[in-house]
Amino acid sequence: MTNYKPKDFAKLLGVSVKTLQRWDRDGILKANRTPTDRRYYTYDQYLQFKGIQKENDIRDIVIYARVSTRNQKDDLRNQVEFLKQFCNARGIIINQCIEDFGSGLNYNRKKWNELLEQVMESKIKTIIISSKDRFIRFGYDWFEKFCMKFNTSIVIVNNEALSPNEELVQDIISILHVFSCRLYGLRKYKKQIKEDEDIAKEL
């Protein structure tokens, strides 16, 4: 689970770093310390600040597994089994197991969006994933903070072996394709752009 630097934790709580420092001195919200004496905060402290008791939190714990295509069903099965073993070993009771198909670049994945809707409805306590890119290819930190706003934590088991390399290649190709199309579009209208002084200035 994520540890937070004072600056990031202050933003999460909507207070200033100076306020956190004062709370630390006054014993209101004590900071943790690294071996090098740097301050940090935890998700449990966030729940404490919000007045949420973990033992009374009956929201769902969800496993989320994703692959890009249905041809990767074996990879998906391996992800799910690994995450279930992880939960069983720690006595974590799973309420939902979401198996998703779609590119990590695609923000319109139906099951992923349904999961985020449940987060916004305060129905999800924890989301467990094998690696960040199983949840989203880019922008993971933003989505983690978004979930935190609804008191939902994301646990990353960090098994990169369950993140197929071919998916990364496919995603890179997709990005190149998009930019190639845009570049082609600019070339197509190159003459028009040259003749239009306002467009030329904007570019």
N, C-alpha and C positions, 0 to 999 in steps of 0.2 A: 504494500500500500504506500501511497505517496507521502513523503515528508515535504514540508513547505518552508521555504526561506521566509524570514520575517516580512520582506516586501510583498511576496506573493500572498502570504497569509493575511496581511493587513488588507489587501485588495479584496480578498475573499470575504472578509468580515465587514468590509466597508468602513474601516477605521484607518488612522494614520499609523506609521511605524513608531512615532513618538508615543502614541497611546499604548501600543503593544509593549514598548519599553517601560512605560509607567506601570502597566498592569503586572509586568514581570517583577519589577521592584517591590510593588505593593502586595504581591502574592495573589493577585486576582486571577491571572492566567499565566502560570509559570512556563517559561520556555524550556525546552530540552537543550542539552549541550552536547556537541560532538567532542571527541578527544582533544581537538584543537581549540575548544572553547567557543565554537561558533553556535549561535542560537538556531533552533529549528522547531517547527510545530508539526503535529500529527493530525490525522483525520479524526481520531477520537476526541482531540481537544476542540475540533470544530463542532462535533456533535455536542460536546459539553457546553460550549458557548451558546448553541442553539437550544439547549435544554432538552435534547433528545436522549432518552435512556435506551441504550443498546439492548438490554435484556427484555424490554417491552416492545421492541421493534419487530412487528410480525409481517413486515413487507417481504416480497418475494426475493429469493436468491436465484439468479439466472446464469446459466451457462450460455455463452454466445460463441458459435463456431461458424466460420465462413470460408468458402472457396469460390473461385471465379466462375467455374463452369461445372455442369453436371457430369462431365467426364472425370472429375476429380472426387468422385464419391468415396473412394478409398481414403484419400487424404482427409476428407471431412469426417469419416468414421474414426480415423486415428486421432483427430483433434478431440472429438467428443469423448472417446474412451480415455484419453489422457487426462482431460479435465475432470471426468467423473472419478478417476482414480485419485486425482489430486484432492478432490472434495471428500471422498470416502476416507482417505488417510487422515484428514483433519476433522472428521466428524461434522462436515458441513452438509446440511440437508438442502437438496436442490428442489426448487419449486417448478422451474421451467428449463427446458433444454431447447434452445433455438438453433436450428441448422439452416444456414442461409447460403444462397447462390447469387453471385454477382461481383462485379469488380469493386475493389476497395476505393476506386475513384468515383464510384457511382453513389451519389447522395440520395437517390430515389429508390433504394432497395426497400421493398415493401415491409419485410419482417424487421429490418433495422429501424425503419421509421415507426413501426408499431411499438418497438421496444422504447424508443425515445418518447413516444406519446405516453407510455406507461410510466416512464421516469417523471414526466411533467405532471402526471396525475398522482404522484407520490405513492406508486404501487411497487416500486423496485428499491430494495435495500442495497443489493450488491450485484454487479455484473462481473462474471469471471471469464477471462479470455486467455488464449495461449500466448499471444503477442500483440503489440499495438496495431500492426497492420492488418490483423484479422478484424479489428473493429473499424478502422478507417485508414486509408493509405497515407493521407496527409492531413495535418490539422488535429492530430490526436489530443494535444494539450488543451486546445480550445474546448473540445467535446468533454474532456475530463472535468474541466472547470464548470462547464454547463451542467453536467450531472451533479457535481458537488453542490450547485445552487439548490438542487432538489433533494439534498442529503443522500445522494446515491454514490457509492464508492465503486471504483473499477479495480479489480484485482488482476494483475498481469502475471501469469505463471512464468513467462519469459522462456518459452521453448521455441527458439528460432527454427529448429529442425522441422516444425510443423507449419512453416511459412514457405510454401513452394517457390523456388527461384523463378520458375517459368511464369508465375503470376506477375512478378516484378518486371520481367521482360515484356509481357503483354501490356502492362500499364504504361511502361516507357514508350512502347510503340503507339499506344493510344494517344499519349500526350504529343508525340511527334506528329501524328496524323492531324490532330486538331490545329497545331501551329502551322503545319504545311498548308492546310486548307485556307487558313487566314492569310498566310503569305501569298498564296496563289490569288486570293481575292484582291489583295492590294496590288499585285502585278496586273491583274485584269483591268483595274481602274486607274492604272498608273498615269495614263494620258489625262484622264479626267481630273485626277488629283493635281497634276502639274498646272492645268488650266484654271483650277479653282484656287485663288489666292488664300481664301479663308481656311480651306482644308489643309493646304500646304503649311500655313502658319501653325495650325494645331498639331500637325505631325512633327 
